[in-house]
């Protein structure tokens, strides 16, 4: 039997992936790998991962890769882009690293119109550490630190792309996709990367992702929660797209 044909972007030695069964991050990463391959930029990419579940992707790709401290992925790729502007830098982070400890870096990068691409996974909890309340946890959603459900006194769910829309340049690309929609997310990833390739501006894609283990739901229930409940709070689509990418 012949060996399976893996895209050259993927690291065959790391298969199977290390994510929990049903996790949306693995789907998003597969789609990202396809986007990199279709754009033919594999040899030009630096892939940086945050602490959290995203760190499990450090060896998924045949790419130059680096793991950062929690919330510090964006300043690392910003610095690398300044030192090596020809490099296509990708920061792959979670909602905790991007919207909590690393929120100031995300905001500053958008206001500075850094020519970087940031992909943020929104699974509505701190998944790696046991499912605690995160900036993106929905109102009423139960977590290990909100066993009766998130209350309004604990804050509103954080809407990253909407915030960045108000402070970013018109040349920025901002979008929110979902891990279960392959074609739409692939388009978003390719646009986010192309915006950087063209030297146009900051690019950011938030990805709604399933987390069956910490949500205590089966695969179908997790899919339904992400597609039917999360999208009520986090609507899908492009929030800002330069004309040349349309």
MIGU-763935 format. One record per residue (C-alpha): residue number from 1; x, y, z negated. Coordinates in Angstrom, 2 decimals, m for minus. Last residue first. Example, Ala and Ser with C-alpha at 12.3 -4.5 7.8 and 13.67 -1.06 7.14 Angstrom:
REM MIGU-763935
margu = 2 | u = 13.67 | v = m1.06 | w = m7.14
margu = 1 | u = 12.30 | v = m4.50 | w = m7.80
REM end
This chain:
REM MIGU-763935
margu = 246 | u = m12.34 | v = 41.38 | w = 2.18
margu = 245 | u = m8.63 | v = 41.48 | w = 1.27
margu = 244 | u = m7.87 | v = 44.65 | w = 3.23
margu = 243 | u = m10.72 | v = 46.48 | w = 1.52
margu = 242 | u = m9.23 | v = 46.05 | w = m1.94
margu = 241 | u = m11.46 | v = 43.89 | w = m4.18
margu = 240 | u = m12.88 | v = 44.87 | w = m7.55
margu = 239 | u = m15.51 | v = 43.07 | w = m9.59
margu = 238 | u = m15.51 | v = 39.88 | w = m7.54
margu = 237 | u = m18.04 | v = 37.27 | w = m8.59
margu = 236 | u = m19.44 | v = 35.30 | w = m11.50
margu = 235 | u = m21.46 | v = 36.75 | w = m14.36
margu = 234 | u = m20.04 | v = 36.21 | w = m17.88
margu = 233 | u = m22.91 | v = 36.43 | w = m20.35
margu = 232 | u = m25.51 | v = 34.55 | w = m18.33
margu = 231 | u = m22.66 | v = 32.67 | w = m16.62
margu = 230 | u = m21.74 | v = 31.06 | w = m19.93
margu = 229 | u = m25.17 | v = 29.49 | w = m20.38
margu = 228 | u = m26.02 | v = 27.91 | w = m17.04
margu = 227 | u = m22.75 | v = 26.96 | w = m15.34
margu = 226 | u = m20.52 | v = 26.50 | w = m18.40
margu = 225 | u = m23.21 | v = 24.88 | w = m20.53
margu = 224 | u = m24.39 | v = 22.64 | w = m17.68
margu = 223 | u = m20.87 | v = 21.40 | w = m17.02
margu = 222 | u = m20.39 | v = 20.71 | w = m20.70
margu = 221 | u = m23.69 | v = 18.82 | w = m20.88
margu = 220 | u = m22.68 | v = 16.73 | w = m17.86
margu = 219 | u = m19.28 | v = 15.85 | w = m19.34
margu = 218 | u = m20.51 | v = 15.09 | w = m22.86
margu = 217 | u = m20.78 | v = 17.79 | w = m25.50
margu = 216 | u = m18.94 | v = 18.36 | w = m28.77
margu = 215 | u = m17.94 | v = 21.87 | w = m27.62
margu = 214 | u = m14.41 | v = 21.16 | w = m28.83
margu = 213 | u = m14.03 | v = 17.92 | w = m26.87
margu = 212 | u = m16.17 | v = 18.94 | w = m23.88
margu = 211 | u = m14.23 | v = 22.14 | w = m23.02
margu = 210 | u = m15.50 | v = 23.36 | w = m19.62
margu = 209 | u = m13.87 | v = 26.33 | w = m17.91
margu = 208 | u = m14.94 | v = 29.81 | w = m16.86
margu = 207 | u = m12.02 | v = 31.24 | w = m14.90
margu = 206 | u = m10.92 | v = 34.88 | w = m15.19
margu = 205 | u = m8.97 | v = 36.12 | w = m12.18
margu = 204 | u = m6.65 | v = 39.14 | w = m12.35
margu = 203 | u = m4.57 | v = 40.92 | w = m9.73
margu = 202 | u = m2.51 | v = 44.11 | w = m10.14
margu = 201 | u = m1.49 | v = 45.93 | w = m6.99
margu = 200 | u = m0.79 | v = 46.18 | w = m3.28
margu = 199 | u = 2.58 | v = 44.59 | w = m2.75
margu = 198 | u = 1.18 | v = 42.46 | w = 0.09
margu = 197 | u = 2.26 | v = 39.30 | w = m1.72
margu = 196 | u = 0.57 | v = 40.58 | w = m4.88
margu = 195 | u = m2.77 | v = 41.11 | w = m3.19
margu = 194 | u = m2.26 | v = 37.79 | w = m1.42
margu = 193 | u = m2.00 | v = 36.03 | w = m4.78
margu = 192 | u = m5.28 | v = 37.41 | w = m6.08
margu = 191 | u = m6.92 | v = 36.80 | w = m2.70
margu = 190 | u = m5.75 | v = 33.18 | w = m2.66
margu = 189 | u = m6.94 | v = 32.62 | w = m6.22
margu = 188 | u = m10.34 | v = 34.11 | w = m5.47
margu = 187 | u = m10.82 | v = 32.05 | w = m2.32
margu = 186 | u = m9.86 | v = 28.87 | w = m4.19
margu = 185 | u = m12.33 | v = 29.76 | w = m6.93
margu = 184 | u = m15.14 | v = 30.06 | w = m4.40
margu = 183 | u = m14.29 | v = 26.76 | w = m2.69
margu = 182 | u = m13.82 | v = 24.67 | w = m5.81
margu = 181 | u = m16.85 | v = 25.74 | w = m7.82
margu = 180 | u = m16.59 | v = 23.69 | w = m11.04
margu = 179 | u = m13.75 | v = 25.78 | w = m12.48
margu = 178 | u = m15.80 | v = 28.95 | w = m12.50
margu = 177 | u = m14.90 | v = 32.32 | w = m11.05
margu = 176 | u = m14.45 | v = 35.87 | w = m12.34
margu = 175 | u = m12.74 | v = 38.47 | w = m10.21
margu = 174 | u = m10.47 | v = 41.52 | w = m10.26
margu = 173 | u = m8.13 | v = 42.63 | w = m7.44
margu = 172 | u = m6.36 | v = 45.93 | w = m8.02
margu = 171 | u = m5.80 | v = 48.46 | w = m5.21
margu = 170 | u = m8.54 | v = 50.69 | w = m6.61
margu = 169 | u = m6.36 | v = 51.10 | w = m9.70
margu = 168 | u = m7.29 | v = 49.60 | w = m13.06
margu = 167 | u = m8.86 | v = 51.26 | w = m16.11
margu = 166 | u = m12.62 | v = 50.72 | w = m15.77
margu = 165 | u = m12.40 | v = 47.45 | w = m13.86
margu = 164 | u = m10.12 | v = 46.09 | w = m16.57
margu = 163 | u = m12.94 | v = 46.20 | w = m19.10
margu = 162 | u = m15.35 | v = 44.39 | w = m16.78
margu = 161 | u = m12.71 | v = 41.79 | w = m15.94
margu = 160 | u = m12.13 | v = 41.09 | w = m19.64
margu = 159 | u = m15.63 | v = 40.73 | w = m21.04
margu = 158 | u = m15.21 | v = 39.93 | w = m24.73
margu = 157 | u = m18.16 | v = 38.24 | w = m26.42
margu = 156 | u = m19.60 | v = 40.74 | w = m28.93
margu = 155 | u = m18.31 | v = 40.99 | w = m32.46
margu = 154 | u = m18.37 | v = 38.97 | w = m35.65
margu = 153 | u = m21.25 | v = 41.08 | w = m36.99
margu = 152 | u = m23.25 | v = 39.86 | w = m33.97
margu = 151 | u = m23.18 | v = 36.35 | w = m35.37
margu = 150 | u = m21.39 | v = 33.34 | w = m33.90
margu = 149 | u = m23.10 | v = 30.06 | w = m34.79
margu = 148 | u = m23.76 | v = 28.37 | w = m38.11
margu = 147 | u = m20.41 | v = 26.51 | w = m38.05
margu = 146 | u = m18.56 | v = 29.73 | w = m37.14
margu = 145 | u = m14.95 | v = 28.80 | w = m37.99
margu = 144 | u = m15.12 | v = 25.30 | w = m36.48
margu = 143 | u = m17.22 | v = 26.66 | w = m33.63
margu = 142 | u = m20.96 | v = 26.99 | w = m33.08
margu = 141 | u = m22.24 | v = 29.30 | w = m30.35
margu = 140 | u = m24.97 | v = 31.70 | w = m31.47
margu = 139 | u = m23.40 | v = 34.63 | w = m29.66
margu = 138 | u = m20.93 | v = 33.23 | w = m27.13
margu = 137 | u = m17.26 | v = 32.69 | w = m27.98
margu = 136 | u = m15.07 | v = 34.84 | w = m25.68
margu = 135 | u = m12.95 | v = 36.56 | w = m28.34
margu = 134 | u = m12.36 | v = 33.13 | w = m29.88
margu = 133 | u = m13.97 | v = 31.34 | w = m32.83
margu = 132 | u = m12.14 | v = 28.09 | w = m33.62
margu = 131 | u = m12.10 | v = 24.90 | w = m31.56
margu = 130 | u = m9.32 | v = 22.79 | w = m33.03
margu = 129 | u = m5.95 | v = 24.44 | w = m32.43
margu = 128 | u = m5.63 | v = 23.78 | w = m28.70
margu = 127 | u = m9.21 | v = 24.84 | w = m27.93
margu = 126 | u = m9.41 | v = 28.32 | w = m29.37
margu = 125 | u = m12.96 | v = 28.85 | w = m28.12
margu = 124 | u = m15.14 | v = 30.19 | w = m25.28
margu = 123 | u = m13.48 | v = 28.19 | w = m22.49
margu = 122 | u = m12.22 | v = 31.28 | w = m20.65
margu = 121 | u = m9.02 | v = 30.47 | w = m18.73
margu = 120 | u = m7.06 | v = 33.51 | w = m17.58
margu = 119 | u = m5.16 | v = 33.80 | w = m14.31
margu = 118 | u = m2.82 | v = 36.78 | w = m14.03
margu = 117 | u = m1.19 | v = 37.82 | w = m10.75
margu = 116 | u = 1.51 | v = 40.50 | w = m10.74
margu = 115 | u = 2.20 | v = 43.75 | w = m8.88
margu = 114 | u = 1.82 | v = 45.88 | w = m11.99
margu = 113 | u = m0.89 | v = 48.51 | w = m11.62
margu = 112 | u = 0.29 | v = 50.34 | w = m14.75
margu = 111 | u = m3.27 | v = 50.51 | w = m16.11
margu = 110 | u = m3.65 | v = 46.79 | w = m15.40
margu = 109 | u = m0.34 | v = 45.86 | w = m17.04
margu = 108 | u = m1.12 | v = 48.02 | w = m20.05
margu = 107 | u = m4.50 | v = 46.35 | w = m20.56
margu = 106 | u = m3.13 | v = 42.82 | w = m20.29
margu = 105 | u = m0.23 | v = 43.64 | w = m22.62
margu = 104 | u = m2.56 | v = 45.19 | w = m25.20
margu = 103 | u = m4.83 | v = 42.14 | w = m25.08
margu = 102 | u = m2.04 | v = 39.67 | w = m25.87
margu = 101 | u = m2.97 | v = 38.69 | w = m29.43
margu = 100 | u = m6.69 | v = 38.66 | w = m28.63
margu = 99 | u = m7.96 | v = 38.87 | w = m25.04
margu = 98 | u = m5.12 | v = 37.32 | w = m23.07
margu = 97 | u = m3.52 | v = 34.85 | w = m25.44
margu = 96 | u = m6.86 | v = 33.92 | w = m26.97
margu = 95 | u = m8.64 | v = 33.74 | w = m23.62
margu = 94 | u = m5.98 | v = 31.41 | w = m22.25
margu = 93 | u = m3.04 | v = 32.17 | w = m19.97
margu = 92 | u = m1.47 | v = 31.41 | w = m16.60
margu = 91 | u = 0.82 | v = 34.29 | w = m15.59
margu = 90 | u = 1.81 | v = 34.02 | w = m11.93
margu = 89 | u = 4.81 | v = 35.79 | w = m10.41
margu = 88 | u = 5.51 | v = 35.95 | w = m6.67
margu = 87 | u = 9.22 | v = 36.81 | w = m6.53
margu = 86 | u = 10.52 | v = 39.53 | w = m4.17
margu = 85 | u = 10.41 | v = 42.06 | w = m7.01
margu = 84 | u = 13.16 | v = 40.22 | w = m8.94
margu = 83 | u = 14.07 | v = 42.38 | w = m11.94
margu = 82 | u = 10.79 | v = 44.28 | w = m12.06
margu = 81 | u = 8.81 | v = 41.11 | w = m11.32
margu = 80 | u = 10.67 | v = 39.26 | w = m14.09
margu = 79 | u = 9.82 | v = 42.00 | w = m16.55
margu = 78 | u = 6.14 | v = 41.96 | w = m15.67
margu = 77 | u = 6.17 | v = 38.15 | w = m15.78
margu = 76 | u = 7.53 | v = 38.22 | w = m19.34
margu = 75 | u = 5.28 | v = 41.09 | w = m20.42
margu = 74 | u = 2.26 | v = 39.05 | w = m19.23
margu = 73 | u = 3.21 | v = 35.78 | w = m20.88
margu = 72 | u = 3.59 | v = 37.27 | w = m24.35
margu = 71 | u = 0.24 | v = 36.35 | w = m25.92
margu = 70 | u = 1.57 | v = 33.18 | w = m27.53
margu = 69 | u = 5.29 | v = 32.82 | w = m26.87
margu = 68 | u = 6.27 | v = 31.91 | w = m23.32
margu = 67 | u = 6.71 | v = 28.79 | w = m21.19
margu = 66 | u = 8.65 | v = 29.00 | w = m17.93
margu = 65 | u = 8.24 | v = 27.46 | w = m14.49
margu = 64 | u = 10.04 | v = 27.48 | w = m11.15
margu = 63 | u = 7.61 | v = 25.41 | w = m9.14
margu = 62 | u = 7.12 | v = 21.72 | w = m8.37
margu = 61 | u = 3.90 | v = 21.82 | w = m10.34
margu = 60 | u = 2.30 | v = 20.09 | w = m13.31
margu = 59 | u = 5.31 | v = 20.50 | w = m15.59
margu = 58 | u = 4.29 | v = 23.55 | w = m17.64
margu = 57 | u = 0.58 | v = 22.81 | w = m17.31
margu = 56 | u = 0.15 | v = 21.57 | w = m20.89
margu = 55 | u = 1.14 | v = 25.07 | w = m22.02
margu = 54 | u = m2.30 | v = 26.28 | w = m20.90
margu = 53 | u = m3.88 | v = 24.44 | w = m23.82
margu = 52 | u = m2.37 | v = 26.99 | w = m26.16
margu = 51 | u = 0.96 | v = 28.82 | w = m25.77
margu = 50 | u = 1.12 | v = 30.77 | w = m22.53
margu = 49 | u = 2.33 | v = 29.62 | w = m19.14
margu = 48 | u = 4.58 | v = 31.25 | w = m16.54
margu = 47 | u = 4.81 | v = 30.13 | w = m12.90
margu = 46 | u = 7.56 | v = 31.85 | w = m10.88
margu = 45 | u = 6.75 | v = 31.52 | w = m7.19
margu = 44 | u = 8.83 | v = 32.13 | w = m4.03
margu = 43 | u = 9.58 | v = 28.52 | w = m3.07
margu = 42 | u = 5.90 | v = 27.52 | w = m3.25
margu = 41 | u = 4.71 | v = 30.48 | w = m1.18
margu = 40 | u = 3.13 | v = 28.65 | w = 1.75
margu = 39 | u = m0.25 | v = 30.40 | w = 1.33
margu = 38 | u = m2.00 | v = 27.03 | w = 1.68
margu = 37 | u = 0.36 | v = 25.49 | w = m0.84
margu = 36 | u = m0.09 | v = 28.19 | w = m3.46
margu = 35 | u = m3.88 | v = 28.03 | w = m3.06
margu = 34 | u = m3.86 | v = 24.22 | w = m3.33
margu = 33 | u = m1.86 | v = 24.39 | w = m6.54
margu = 32 | u = m4.28 | v = 26.96 | w = m7.93
margu = 31 | u = m7.19 | v = 24.64 | w = m7.15
margu = 30 | u = m5.51 | v = 21.83 | w = m9.06
margu = 29 | u = m4.85 | v = 24.23 | w = m11.91
margu = 28 | u = m8.49 | v = 25.27 | w = m12.09
margu = 27 | u = m9.61 | v = 21.64 | w = m12.21
margu = 26 | u = m7.12 | v = 20.83 | w = m14.98
margu = 25 | u = m8.34 | v = 23.85 | w = m16.93
margu = 24 | u = m11.95 | v = 22.70 | w = m16.76
margu = 23 | u = m11.41 | v = 19.89 | w = m19.24
margu = 22 | u = m13.56 | v = 16.81 | w = m18.56
margu = 21 | u = m11.11 | v = 14.36 | w = m20.12
margu = 20 | u = m8.58 | v = 16.23 | w = m22.28
margu = 19 | u = m5.58 | v = 17.76 | w = m20.50
margu = 18 | u = m2.23 | v = 15.99 | w = m20.15
margu = 17 | u = m2.22 | v = 15.45 | w = m16.40
margu = 16 | u = m1.79 | v = 11.97 | w = m14.96
margu = 15 | u = 0.63 | v = 12.60 | w = m13.39
margu = 14 | u = 3.74 | v = 14.55 | w = m14.42
margu = 13 | u = 6.16 | v = 12.75 | w = m12.07
margu = 12 | u = 4.04 | v = 13.66 | w = m9.07
margu = 11 | u = 4.82 | v = 17.34 | w = m9.53
margu = 10 | u = 2.31 | v = 19.13 | w = m7.37
margu = 9 | u = 3.19 | v = 21.82 | w = m4.83
margu = 8 | u = 4.24 | v = 19.23 | w = m2.25
margu = 7 | u = 0.62 | v = 18.17 | w = m1.87
margu = 6 | u = 0.31 | v = 14.54 | w = m3.00
margu = 5 | u = m0.17 | v = 11.88 | w = m0.31
margu = 4 | u = m0.74 | v = 8.65 | w = m2.19
margu = 3 | u = 2.02 | v = 6.02 | w = m1.70
margu = 2 | u = 1.37 | v = 3.41 | w = 0.95
margu = 1 | u = 0.00 | v = 0.00 | w = 0.00
REM end
